[in-house]
Amino acid sequence: MLRYLIMVTESLLTTGILVGLLYAYIPMICEKRGRNILWGGLILGAVAAIVMAIMKNTTSKVVTGLWNLRIFIAFVAALILFLVFSVLRKKLGKAGEIVLSVLGALMSGLLLFYSLPDVYAYPFNFSLNGDTMFSTAFLYRFIGYILGICLIVVLTVAVVKSARRTGSRTLLGLTIGALTINALQQITKIIQILISRRYIKSNHVLFSIVKFSSNHSNLFVFAILIFALVIPVLLWLRSFHVNEPYENPAQHRKIKAKWRGTRRWATCLAVCFLLASLNLTVVSAYANRAVELSPVEASEERDGKVMVPLEQVSDGHLHRFAYTTPDNITVRFIVIKKPNSSAFGVGLDACDICGETGYYERDDQIVCKLCDVVMNINTIGFKGGCNPIVIDYTVADGYIQVPFDTLIEHQNEFK
């Protein structure tokens, strides 16, 4: 559950803030027409993201790096024009307002086009390990996914409702600042893509820029968060120093009610920022904490085989064993008694997809340490997916017997 909550938050947080700022600012300068133009950009971006998600997951025709390169270049170009026409808006009159609305709609659509395809695809990964739609694991993942989307939706609405009350100049400054920070990150990604595809040659300066951006990607997100955090702080300060004139008690009550509503939206926005920040830091650290594998248990080695007593592994829990090959490589394998059966699941403590990171037991389930996929215990011992690599073994004389030669054959998996 936490994994998908974090993934959705990481994918959509920046988009939610920037789209919220644009949706608050554009209608302030172009009223109804600007709002309609912006909605057109948002709808086109969302639909294009659906098409991209389908193509990514059903064909091999989409080169993600090239598409991202086009999106980033278009966004940076649109932002530069947005800055220019923000200066010229008053001189150009309605034409300038329309151009700004179109550029805002273009940037909003590009933000959705970039961030939504992966989010659309997340639900199709819920049952990769064989879980049905009615399983507890599937339900937990779905809840995390929905909670992440709800958080971003509420945050975006709170940005719009709060930002509209800051004034057009303040809002323009915050919007341009947040968009510029996002564009700087995109410029570093443009450089990274150009270098990786050998369109340009790398050098020390470019490598350092790309390395810093890749290793500190959350810095850009938190910088945008800090910019947006000015909105609730500013509104709270203003709400305690209201000096709007009024002619009668009814108008006074109306002014008080307006500022109460302002404080509520400002508080809602601050709480959303706090929850999003916790998701990216505390919750992410907890969900991605290192899991220690259970220790290797004792076993007998005789007659060219590792001998595991059946009584030692008949409790339905995961048991880990190991054999050190003549090349001094420790090859691990796991054994677990299958539920409601006398059969055992036996396989290497490694898989073809994730390598030798191993498996651990969580809430009576067997989980891959690297990808967090839950194994169907009844399928352990069979090929497929993230299941343990199958090995030869026999059950005889009260022992599970695994030949040394079988383990030596797979020693490269543990180098």
Phi, psi and chi 1 to 4 in degrees:
 res  aa     phi    psi   chi1   chi2   chi3   chi4
   1 MET       -  -49.2 -179.2  175.4   76.2      -
   2 LEU   -63.1  -34.6  -66.3  179.3      -      -
   3 ARG   -59.7  -46.4  179.4 -172.6  175.7 -163.4
   4 TYR   -76.7  -29.2  -76.3   96.6      -      -
   5 LEU   -61.0  -44.4  172.6   61.0      -      -
   6 ILE   -68.5  -43.9  -65.1  164.5      -      -
   7 MET   -61.4  -43.7  -71.5  167.2   64.4      -
   8 VAL   -65.8  -42.0  171.0      -      -      -
   9 THR   -62.2  -45.5  -57.0      -      -      -
  10 GLU   -61.8  -39.4  -71.4  178.2  -20.4      -
  11 SER   -73.0  -34.7  -62.1      -      -      -
  12 LEU  -114.0   -7.8  -64.1 -178.4      -      -
  13 LEU   -60.8  -52.6  178.2   58.2      -      -
  14 THR   -60.5  -43.9  -62.0      -      -      -
  15 THR   -59.9  -44.6  -62.7      -      -      -
  16 GLY   -60.4  -43.8      -      -      -      -
  17 ILE   -66.2  -47.7  -66.3  172.9      -      -
  18 LEU   -67.4  -42.3  -63.2  180.0      -      -
  19 VAL   -64.6  -39.1  168.1      -      -      -
  20 GLY   -62.1  -43.1      -      -      -      -
  21 LEU   -63.6  -43.9  -69.9  171.5      -      -
  22 LEU   -65.5  -40.4  -73.7  167.5      -      -
  23 TYR   -69.1  -26.8 -166.7   86.9      -      -
  24 ALA   -77.5  -38.0      -      -      -      -
  25 TYR   -80.6  -47.7  177.3   69.1      -      -
  26 ILE   -56.9  -48.7  -64.5  -59.4      -      -
  27 PRO   -64.2  -20.3  -24.8   36.4      -      -
  28 MET   -69.3  -29.0  -70.9  179.9   68.6      -
  29 ILE  -102.1  -20.7   61.7  171.8      -      -
  30 CYS  -130.8    8.2 -158.8      -      -      -
  31 GLU    49.3 -132.2  -62.3 -179.5   -7.5      -
  32 LYS   -64.0  -41.4 -174.2  176.3  179.6 -179.9
  33 ARG   -61.7  -42.2 -178.4  178.1  -66.4  178.5
  34 GLY   -63.7  -39.3      -      -      -      -
  35 ARG   -63.5  -41.8 -174.2  179.0  -70.2  107.7
  36 ASN   -65.4  -42.0  -68.2  -22.1      -      -
  37 ILE   -62.9  -42.3  -67.3  172.7      -      -
  38 LEU   -64.3  -41.7 -163.9   60.7      -      -
  39 TRP   -61.9  -37.1  -92.5  112.5      -      -
  40 GLY   -60.7  -42.8      -      -      -      -
  41 GLY   -64.9  -40.6      -      -      -      -
  42 LEU   -64.9  -42.4  -68.3  171.4      -      -
  43 ILE   -66.2  -44.2  -68.5  170.9      -      -
  44 LEU   -62.5  -41.3  -73.9  175.2      -      -
  45 GLY   -63.6  -41.7      -      -      -      -
  46 ALA   -66.8  -41.7      -      -      -      -
  47 VAL   -67.1  -44.0  171.7      -      -      -
  48 ALA   -60.9  -35.4      -      -      -      -
  49 ALA   -66.0  -37.3      -      -      -      -
  50 ILE   -62.2  -46.9  -68.0  173.9      -      -
  51 VAL   -60.6  -43.2  175.0      -      -      -
  52 MET   -63.7  -41.6  178.2   62.3   73.4      -
  53 ALA   -61.9  -42.4      -      -      -      -
  54 ILE   -64.0  -45.1  -66.6  172.1      -      -
  55 MET   -66.5  -38.6  -68.0 -175.1   65.8      -
  56 LYS   -63.1  -36.8  -83.6 -174.5  174.6 -178.1
  57 ASN   -96.3   -6.2  -70.6  -83.9      -      -
  58 THR  -123.0  -13.1   58.9      -      -      -
  59 THR  -134.6  171.8   71.8      -      -      -
  60 SER  -113.0   20.5   57.1      -      -      -
  61 LYS   -85.6  -15.2  -63.8 -179.0  179.5  179.9
  62 VAL   -91.6  119.3  176.3      -      -      -
  63 VAL   -97.9  100.6 -178.9      -      -      -
  64 THR   -56.8  -42.4  -57.8      -      -      -
  65 GLY   -59.0  -43.9      -      -      -      -
  66 LEU   -67.1  -39.7  -70.6  178.5      -      -
  67 TRP   -65.8  -42.3  -87.7  103.7      -      -
  68 ASN   -62.3  -38.1  -71.7  -15.5      -      -
  69 LEU   -59.8  -44.7  179.5   63.3      -      -
  70 ARG   -64.0  -42.2  -61.9  179.6 -174.8  118.6
  71 ILE   -63.5  -45.1  -67.5  170.6      -      -
  72 PHE   -64.6  -44.1  -62.8  153.1      -      -
  73 ILE   -63.3  -43.6  -68.8  174.0      -      -
  74 ALA   -63.2  -39.3      -      -      -      -
  75 PHE   -66.3  -46.8 -176.2   91.1      -      -
  76 VAL   -62.3  -42.4  172.6      -      -      -
  77 ALA   -62.6  -42.6      -      -      -      -
  78 ALA   -64.3  -38.0      -      -      -      -
  79 LEU   -66.2  -41.5  176.2   57.9      -      -
  80 ILE   -60.1  -46.3  -67.6  171.7      -      -
  81 LEU   -63.9  -35.9  -67.7  174.0      -      -
  82 PHE   -62.3  -41.1 -172.3   83.9      -      -
  83 LEU   -64.3  -42.8  -65.3  173.2      -      -
  84 VAL   -63.0  -48.5  172.0      -      -      -
  85 PHE   -75.5  -18.6  -80.6   92.6      -      -
  86 SER   -66.4  -34.9  -65.7      -      -      -
  87 VAL   -73.6  -37.0  175.6      -      -      -
  88 LEU   -92.4    0.0  -59.0  175.8      -      -
  89 ARG   -56.0  -48.3  177.2  173.8   65.8   87.8
  90 LYS   -65.8  -35.4  -68.8 -175.6  177.8  179.7
  91 LYS   -69.4  -34.2  -66.2 -177.9  179.1  179.6
  92 LEU   -86.7  -14.2  -63.3  175.4      -      -
  93 GLY    68.0 -136.6      -      -      -      -
  94 LYS   -63.0  -34.7  -72.0 -172.8  176.9  179.9
  95 ALA   -61.2  -41.4      -      -      -      -
  96 GLY   -65.3  -38.3      -      -      -      -
  97 GLU   -64.5  -41.5  -66.3  173.4   -4.1      -
  98 ILE   -65.8  -42.9  -67.8  173.7      -      -
  99 VAL   -61.8  -42.9  171.3      -      -      -
 100 LEU   -61.5  -39.2  -84.9  177.9      -      -
 101 SER   -64.1  -42.2  -60.6      -      -      -
 102 VAL   -64.6  -43.0  171.3      -      -      -
 103 LEU   -65.7  -39.5  -68.8  170.8      -      -
 104 GLY   -62.8  -41.0      -      -      -      -
 105 ALA   -65.0  -39.1      -      -      -      -
 106 LEU   -63.6  -46.2  175.9   59.3      -      -
 107 MET   -65.4  -40.0  -73.5 -171.5  -72.5      -
 108 SER   -62.6  -45.0  -62.1      -      -      -
 109 GLY   -62.8  -40.4      -      -      -      -
 110 LEU   -65.6  -37.8  -71.4  171.1      -      -
 111 LEU   -60.8  -44.1  -73.1  166.7      -      -
 112 LEU   -68.0  -40.5  -64.8 -176.6      -      -
 113 PHE   -61.7  -33.4 -173.5   37.3      -      -
 114 TYR   -80.2  -42.4  170.8   69.9      -      -
 115 SER   -91.6  -25.9   60.9      -      -      -
 116 LEU   -80.4  -32.2  -79.1 -178.9      -      -
 117 PRO   -53.6  -45.0  -30.0   37.2      -      -
 118 ASP   -66.6  -37.8  -70.8  -20.6      -      -
 119 VAL   -66.2  -40.0  176.0      -      -      -
 120 TYR   -58.9  -34.8  -75.5  149.2      -      -
 121 ALA   -82.4  -16.7      -      -      -      -
 122 TYR   -54.0  -45.3  -70.4  157.6      -      -
 123 PRO   -58.9  -26.0  -26.6   36.2      -      -
 124 PHE   -75.0  -10.1  -63.6   98.4      -      -
 125 ASN   -95.2   -5.4  -61.8  -32.3      -      -
 126 PHE   -61.7  -33.5  -69.3  171.4      -      -
 127 SER  -116.1   26.7   56.9      -      -      -
 128 LEU   -62.3  -27.2  -78.1 -179.8      -      -
 129 ASN   -92.6   12.8   60.6  -39.6      -      -
 130 GLY    97.7   -0.9      -      -      -      -
 131 ASP   -67.2  140.9  -65.0  -39.4      -      -
 132 THR   -85.6  170.4   67.3      -      -      -
 133 MET   -63.9  -18.3  -68.6 -179.1   61.8      -
 134 PHE  -101.2    7.8  -55.2  101.9      -      -
 135 SER   -83.2  157.3   66.3      -      -      -
 136 THR   -64.5  -40.5  -57.4      -      -      -
 137 ALA   -61.2  -44.3      -      -      -      -
 138 PHE   -61.7  -43.2 -172.8   99.0      -      -
 139 LEU   -62.6  -43.4  178.6   61.7      -      -
 140 TYR   -62.0  -43.5  -76.5  159.8      -      -
 141 ARG   -63.5  -41.2  -63.9 -175.8 -172.6  111.0
 142 PHE   -64.6  -40.6 -177.0   74.6      -      -
 143 ILE   -62.9  -44.1  -69.5  173.4      -      -
 144 GLY   -60.9  -41.7      -      -      -      -
 145 TYR   -61.9  -48.2  177.9   76.7      -      -
 146 ILE   -66.9  -40.2  -66.6  -61.0      -      -
 147 LEU   -61.3  -39.9  -74.2  176.4      -      -
 148 GLY   -62.9  -44.6      -      -      -      -
 149 ILE   -64.9  -43.2  -69.7  176.7      -      -
 150 CYS   -60.9  -41.8  -71.0      -      -      -
 151 LEU   -60.4  -45.3  172.9   61.2      -      -
 152 ILE   -68.1  -39.9  -61.8  -59.0      -      -
 153 VAL   -62.7  -48.0  169.8      -      -      -
 154 VAL   -62.9  -41.8  173.4      -      -      -
 155 LEU   -60.6  -44.5 -179.5  145.4      -      -
 156 THR   -63.3  -44.7  -55.5      -      -      -
 157 VAL   -62.6  -40.8  173.1      -      -      -
 158 ALA   -65.0  -37.7      -      -      -      -
 159 VAL   -60.8  -47.2  168.6      -      -      -
 160 VAL   -61.1  -51.9  174.3      -      -      -
 161 LYS   -63.4  -38.2  -64.9  -71.1 -173.4  179.8
 162 SER   -78.9  -44.4  -58.8      -      -      -
 163 ALA   -63.7  -32.0      -      -      -      -
 164 ARG   -60.9  -22.8  -75.3  175.5  177.3  171.9
 165 ARG   -94.5    2.7  -56.8  165.0 -166.7 -120.3
 166 THR   -88.7  -17.0   61.1      -      -      -
 167 GLY   101.0  147.2      -      -      -      -
 168 SER   -63.9  -40.6   59.5      -      -      -
 169 ARG   -67.1  -47.4  -72.8 -170.8  176.8 -178.4
 170 THR   -61.1  -43.8  -58.5      -      -      -
 171 LEU   -64.8  -39.6  178.6   54.2      -      -
 172 LEU   -61.4  -43.5  175.9   60.5      -      -
 173 GLY   -62.3  -44.6      -      -      -      -
 174 LEU   -65.2  -41.5  -67.3  173.2      -      -
 175 THR   -63.7  -47.6  -57.8      -      -      -
 176 ILE   -64.2  -40.5  -70.5  176.5      -      -
 177 GLY   -61.0  -47.2      -      -      -      -
 178 ALA   -66.3  -41.8      -      -      -      -
 179 LEU   -63.5  -37.8  -70.9  170.7      -      -
 180 THR   -66.8  -41.9  -58.8      -      -      -
 181 ILE   -59.7  -44.3  -67.4  170.7      -      -
 182 ASN   -63.1  -39.9 -173.1   64.8      -      -
 183 ALA   -65.2  -36.9      -      -      -      -
 184 LEU   -61.9  -41.5  -70.9  175.1      -      -
 185 GLN   -63.9  -40.6 -175.5 -179.6   25.4      -
 186 GLN   -66.3  -34.5  -68.2 -173.8  -11.5      -
 187 ILE   -62.9  -41.3  -70.9  171.1      -      -
 188 THR   -64.8  -34.5   62.9      -      -      -
 189 LYS   -70.5  -34.7  -69.2 -179.2  178.1  178.8
 190 ILE   -60.8  -46.0  -70.6  172.2      -      -
 191 ILE   -60.9  -43.4  -64.1  171.2      -      -
 192 GLN   -61.4  -44.0 -177.7  178.8    4.6      -
 193 ILE   -66.5  -42.4  -64.9  169.9      -      -
 194 LEU   -62.6  -38.6  -68.4  176.1      -      -
 195 ILE   -70.5  -44.7  -68.8  174.5      -      -
 196 SER   -64.4  -30.6   64.8      -      -      -
 197 ARG   -96.0    6.9  -59.0 -166.4   69.9   82.5
 198 ARG    61.5   32.4  -60.9 -175.3  178.8  179.4
 199 TYR   -78.3  -27.8  -67.5  145.2      -      -
 200 ILE  -134.5  157.7   61.3  173.8      -      -
 201 LYS   -87.7  142.0  -70.2 -175.8  177.7 -180.0
 202 SER   -80.8  152.9  178.8      -      -      -
 203 ASN  -143.9  179.8   56.4   48.3      -      -
 204 HIS   -61.2  -41.9  177.6   70.6      -      -
 205 VAL   -66.0  -49.9  174.7      -      -      -
 206 LEU   -63.3  -40.7  -65.7  179.4      -      -
 207 PHE   -62.7  -40.8  177.4   77.9      -      -
 208 SER   -65.5  -39.2  -62.0      -      -      -
 209 ILE   -63.6  -48.6  -68.0  172.2      -      -
 210 VAL   -64.3  -41.5  170.4      -      -      -
 211 LYS   -63.0  -44.7 -179.9 -178.7  177.5 -178.8
 212 PHE   -63.2  -44.4  177.9   84.6      -      -
 213 SER   -63.2  -41.4  176.7      -      -      -
 214 SER   -68.6  -40.5  -61.5      -      -      -
 215 ASN   -80.5  -15.8  -66.5  -21.8      -      -
 216 HIS  -131.5   42.1  -57.4   87.5      -      -
 217 SER   -61.6  -32.3   58.0      -      -      -
 218 ASN   -69.7  -17.7  -84.1  -10.9      -      -
 219 LEU   -62.0  -38.2  -76.2 -178.8      -      -
 220 PHE   -65.7  -40.7  -66.3   94.1      -      -
 221 VAL   -63.3  -45.7  177.8      -      -      -
 222 PHE   -70.1  -30.4  -75.0  114.5      -      -
 223 ALA   -64.3  -41.5      -      -      -      -
 224 ILE   -65.6  -40.0  -67.5  173.2      -      -
 225 LEU   -59.6  -41.8  -90.9  173.6      -      -
 226 ILE   -64.6  -42.4  -68.6  171.6      -      -
 227 PHE   -57.6  -48.6 -107.4   91.5      -      -
 228 ALA   -69.7  -26.2      -      -      -      -
 229 LEU   -66.3  -19.3 -170.0   60.0      -      -
 230 VAL   -59.0  -32.4  171.7      -      -      -
 231 ILE   -61.2  -58.1  -63.0  171.6      -      -
 232 PRO   -64.4  -36.3   20.8  -32.0      -      -
 233 VAL   -62.7  -46.5  172.3      -      -      -
 234 LEU   -62.5  -43.0 -174.9   62.4      -      -
 235 LEU   -67.2  -39.5  -68.7  177.9      -      -
 236 TRP   -62.7  -43.6  -95.3   95.2      -      -
 237 LEU   -62.9  -43.1  -67.6  175.4      -      -
 238 ARG   -65.7  -34.7  -73.7 -178.3 -179.6  177.3
 239 SER   -66.1  -20.8   70.1      -      -      -
 240 PHE   -94.2   -0.6  -67.8  112.8      -      -
 241 HIS  -132.3   52.0  -60.5   85.8      -      -
 242 VAL   -83.3  125.9  178.3      -      -      -
 243 ASN  -131.2   32.9   55.5    4.0      -      -
 244 GLU   -67.9  135.7  -65.2 -177.9   31.5      -
 245 PRO   -72.8  150.7   25.9  -33.7      -      -
 246 TYR  -147.2  155.0   57.2   90.2      -      -
 247 GLU  -104.1  -18.7  -63.4  178.6   -3.2      -
 248 ASN  -153.4  167.0   52.7   61.7      -      -
 249 PRO   -58.5  -32.5  -26.3   35.3      -      -
 250 ALA   -63.4  -43.9      -      -      -      -
 251 GLN   -64.9  -36.5  -72.5 -175.2   -6.1      -
 252 HIS   -63.2  -44.0 -167.2 -160.6      -      -
 253 ARG   -63.3  -37.2  -72.5 -166.1  -62.9  -88.3
 254 LYS   -64.9  -41.2 -171.5  174.4 -178.8  178.9
 255 ILE   -64.4  -43.6  -68.7  170.9      -      -
 256 LYS   -61.4  -41.9  -74.3 -176.0  175.1  179.9
 257 ALA   -63.4  -39.2      -      -      -      -
 258 LYS   -61.7  -43.9 -179.5 -173.7   75.3  172.3
 259 TRP   -76.1  -27.1  -78.8  101.2      -      -
 260 ARG   -62.8  -44.8  -82.8 -161.7  -57.2  -89.5
 261 GLY   -61.6  -38.4      -      -      -      -
 262 THR   -62.6  -44.7  -62.1      -      -      -
 263 ARG   -63.5  -37.0  -76.4 -164.4  -62.8  -89.8
 264 ARG   -64.5  -44.4  -72.9  168.2 -176.7  163.8
 265 TRP   -67.3  -37.5  -81.9  115.4      -      -
 266 ALA   -63.6  -40.8      -      -      -      -
 267 THR   -65.8  -43.1  -57.7      -      -      -
 268 CYS   -58.8  -43.5  177.1      -      -      -
 269 LEU   -64.9  -43.2 -179.2   57.1      -      -
 270 ALA   -62.6  -40.6      -      -      -      -
 271 VAL   -64.4  -42.4  169.9      -      -      -
 272 CYS   -61.5  -42.1  -72.2      -      -      -
 273 PHE   -61.8  -41.3  -76.0  164.7      -      -
 274 LEU   -63.9  -46.2  175.9   61.7      -      -
 275 LEU   -62.8  -42.1  -67.9  175.2      -      -
 276 ALA   -64.0  -41.5      -      -      -      -
 277 SER   -64.5  -41.1  -61.2      -      -      -
 278 LEU   -63.5  -38.6  -70.2  174.2      -      -
 279 ASN   -59.8  -41.3  -82.5  -14.3      -      -
 280 LEU   -79.5  -14.7  -62.7  179.8      -      -
 281 THR  -118.6  -79.4   53.6      -      -      -
 282 VAL   -64.3  -51.1  177.1      -      -      -
 283 VAL   -64.7  -41.5  177.6      -      -      -
 284 SER   -62.7  -42.9  179.5      -      -      -
 285 ALA   -63.0  -39.8      -      -      -      -
 286 TYR   -67.3  -45.4  174.0   78.6      -      -
 287 ALA   -67.6  -31.1      -      -      -      -
 288 ASN  -102.4   14.8  -63.1  -44.5      -      -
 289 ARG   -61.4  149.0   67.7 -167.3 -174.4  -77.0
 290 ALA   -67.2  135.9      -      -      -      -
 291 VAL  -104.3  126.4  176.6      -      -      -
 292 GLU   -87.5  129.4  -67.9 -172.8    9.0      -
 293 LEU   -72.6  148.1  -60.9  179.6      -      -
 294 SER   -64.0  152.1   59.8      -      -      -
 295 PRO   -66.9  155.7   23.6  -33.5      -      -
 296 VAL   -69.9  132.3  171.4      -      -      -
 297 GLU   -91.2  160.1  -60.5  179.2   27.0      -
 298 ALA   -72.5  146.1      -      -      -      -
 299 SER  -149.7  166.6   58.0      -      -      -
 300 GLU   -95.2  148.3  -60.6  179.4   34.9      -
 301 GLU  -126.5  110.4  -65.2 -178.1    7.0      -
 302 ARG  -158.2  154.9   52.9 -176.0  167.4   85.9
 303 ASP    56.3   33.5  -59.0  -31.5      -      -
 304 GLY    72.8   21.7      -      -      -      -
 305 LYS  -140.9  154.1  -60.9  173.8 -176.6  176.8
 306 VAL   -90.0  123.7  177.3      -      -      -
 307 MET  -107.5  117.3  -47.3  -72.2  -76.4      -
 308 VAL  -111.7  115.0  177.0      -      -      -
 309 PRO   -61.9  135.0  -19.5   31.8      -      -
 310 LEU   -61.5  -37.2  -67.1 -179.7      -      -
 311 GLU   -64.4  -22.4   60.7 -176.5   17.1      -
 312 GLN   -76.2  -24.0 -176.0  176.6  -16.8      -
 313 VAL  -121.8   21.6  -67.3      -      -      -
 314 SER   -98.9   14.5  -64.8      -      -      -
 315 ASP   -94.0    1.4   55.5    3.7      -      -
 316 GLY    83.3    5.3      -      -      -      -
 317 HIS  -105.8  164.1  -67.2  -70.5      -      -
 318 LEU   -75.5  135.4 -178.9  143.7      -      -
 319 HIS  -127.1  137.8  -63.0  -93.7      -      -
 320 ARG  -116.1  132.6 -162.5 -178.3  -37.4  -86.5
 321 PHE  -130.6  165.8  -58.4   92.2      -      -
 322 ALA  -149.2  156.6      -      -      -      -
 323 TYR  -139.3  130.9  167.6   71.9      -      -
 324 THR   -94.6  119.1  -59.1      -      -      -
 325 THR   -75.9  168.4   69.6      -      -      -
 326 PRO   -58.5  -22.3  -27.9   36.4      -      -
 327 ASP   -87.3   12.0  -65.6  -31.6      -      -
 328 ASN    63.2   36.6 -158.3   33.1      -      -
 329 ILE  -109.9  127.7  -63.3  173.2      -      -
 330 THR   -88.0  116.0  -59.6      -      -      -
 331 VAL  -102.8  121.4  179.3      -      -      -
 332 ARG  -100.7  148.2  -56.0 -171.7  -49.2  -87.6
 333 PHE  -141.9  159.1   64.8   94.9      -      -
 334 ILE  -119.6  154.9   59.6  173.2      -      -
 335 VAL  -137.2  135.5  178.3      -      -      -
 336 ILE  -147.7  136.6 -176.3  169.1      -      -
 337 LYS   -77.5  129.5 -171.5  174.6 -175.6  -64.7
 338 LYS   -73.7  144.6  -61.9 -174.9  178.3 -176.6
 339 PRO   -65.5  141.4   20.6  -30.9      -      -
 340 ASN    55.1   37.9  -57.1  -43.7      -      -
 341 SER  -156.2  160.2  171.9      -      -      -
 342 SER   -96.5    0.7   58.7      -      -      -
 343 ALA   -84.5  160.9      -      -      -      -
 344 PHE  -120.7  146.4  -69.5   85.0      -      -
 345 GLY   -97.2  121.3      -      -      -      -
 346 VAL  -129.0  132.8 -178.9      -      -      -
 347 GLY  -168.4  168.2      -      -      -      -
 348 LEU   -63.8  155.2  -69.5 -176.2      -      -
 349 ASP   -83.9   50.8 -165.1   22.2      -      -
 350 ALA  -164.3  159.9      -      -      -      -
 351 CYS  -136.4  165.9   78.4      -      -      -
 352 ASP   -67.7  -23.9  -69.0  -38.5      -      -
 353 ILE   -89.0  -50.6  -60.5  173.4      -      -
 354 CYS  -101.0   -2.9  -59.8      -      -      -
 355 GLY    76.3 -149.5      -      -      -      -
 356 GLU   -97.6   30.2   49.9   87.8   29.2      -
 357 THR   -67.1  -28.6   51.5      -      -      -
 358 GLY    95.9  177.2      -      -      -      -
 359 TYR  -125.2  153.9  -57.9   87.0      -      -
 360 TYR  -140.2  166.1   67.2   97.9      -      -
 361 GLU  -100.9  130.1 -172.6  172.7   -5.6      -
 362 ARG  -139.7  116.6 -178.0 -179.9   68.4 -163.4
 363 ASP    53.1   47.7  -60.7  -30.8      -      -
 364 ASP    63.2   22.5  -63.6  -34.8      -      -
 365 GLN  -123.6  152.2  -64.5  177.7  -43.1      -
 366 ILE  -100.2  124.7  -54.9  -55.6      -      -
 367 VAL  -124.7  138.9 -175.9      -      -      -
 368 CYS   -73.0  127.6  173.9      -      -      -
 369 LYS   -64.3  -35.9  179.5 -179.1  176.6 -178.8
 370 LEU   -78.3  -50.5 -178.6   63.9      -      -
 371 CYS  -105.4   -1.9   67.6      -      -      -
 372 ASP    65.3   18.1 -157.7   44.2      -      -
 373 VAL   -76.4  134.9  166.3      -      -      -
 374 VAL   -88.5  129.5  177.7      -      -      -
 375 MET   -82.0  145.0  -56.4  -63.8  111.4      -
 376 ASN   -81.8  111.0 -177.4  -21.2      -      -
 377 ILE   -56.7  -34.8  -65.2  177.6      -      -
 378 ASN   -66.8  -17.0  -73.4  -50.3      -      -
 379 THR   -98.1   -3.1   66.3      -      -      -
 380 ILE   -67.2  126.6  -66.7  177.5      -      -
 381 GLY   108.3   -3.8      -      -      -      -
 382 PHE  -120.5  151.1  -62.6   93.7      -      -
 383 LYS   -73.0  156.1  -67.1 -177.7  178.6 -180.0
 384 GLY   127.7  140.9      -      -      -      -
 385 GLY    57.5 -133.9      -      -      -      -
 386 CYS   -98.8   18.2 -156.9      -      -      -
 387 ASN   -64.2  151.9  -86.6  -12.8      -      -
 388 PRO   -56.7  145.8  -24.0   33.7      -      -
 389 ILE   -62.4  131.8  -65.0  172.4      -      -
 390 VAL   -72.3  138.7  178.5      -      -      -
 391 ILE  -131.4  158.4   56.9  175.5      -      -
 392 ASP   -78.5  139.1  -66.6  -30.6      -      -
 393 TYR  -159.4  164.8   70.5   96.2      -      -
 394 THR  -133.8  158.0   56.8      -      -      -
 395 VAL  -117.0  115.5  178.1      -      -      -
 396 ALA  -158.5  147.5      -      -      -      -
 397 ASP    55.5   32.8  -57.9  -35.1      -      -
 398 GLY    80.1   15.5      -      -      -      -
 399 TYR  -133.5  149.3  -69.9   89.5      -      -
 400 ILE   -89.1  122.7  -67.2  174.4      -      -
 401 GLN  -114.7  117.3  -54.8  177.4   10.3      -
 402 VAL  -112.8  115.9 -177.4      -      -      -
 403 PRO   -63.0  142.8  -21.3   33.5      -      -
 404 PHE   -56.0  -42.8  -65.3  164.0      -      -
 405 ASP   -58.6  -37.0  -69.2  -16.8      -      -
 406 THR   -63.7  -42.9  -65.5      -      -      -
 407 LEU   -71.2  -37.8  -61.9  173.8      -      -
 408 ILE   -63.0  -37.0  -66.9  171.2      -      -
 409 GLU   -59.0  -30.0 -179.9 -175.7  -18.6      -
 410 HIS  -106.1   16.8  -67.9  -75.2      -      -
 411 GLN   -65.9  -24.6   67.0  179.1  -12.2      -
 412 ASN   -64.1  -21.8  -71.0  -25.1      -      -
 413 GLU   -68.5  -17.7  -59.8  -69.8  -19.4      -
 414 PHE  -117.4   16.7  -66.8   85.6      -      -
 415 LYS   -74.8      -  -80.0 -172.5  176.2 -179.9
